[in-house]
């Protein structure tokens, strides 16, 4: 969804039917490492992208690093609302207007006037 590729197009590039891709996505069928690598190459993402929601390894307690307490941005971006918002925002060509919209959203979210990145 994020890159606008259908399961059918992905299946074509993999030499599979969209039903097979759908089974991979739902977890009905297991996916091998080489196939996962192939999918990552087609989608233009690192293999780690598919593991980002898994969290830390079980049995590993708090370590030296601080955990990421922010919500998973990818969950929102991949939702229908997040996708629509990002597409609409990307169509705004005026940089100053984009910055003002960002400031508005930050103030509404309680983030205030955080430094623009």
Secondary structure, 3 states (H helix, E strand, C coil): CCCCCCHHHHHHHHCCCHHHHHHHHHCCCCCCHHHHHHHHHHHCCCHHHHHHHHCCCCCCCCCCCCCCCCCCHHHHHCCHHHHHHHHHHHCCCCHHHHHHHHHHHHHHHCCCCCCCC
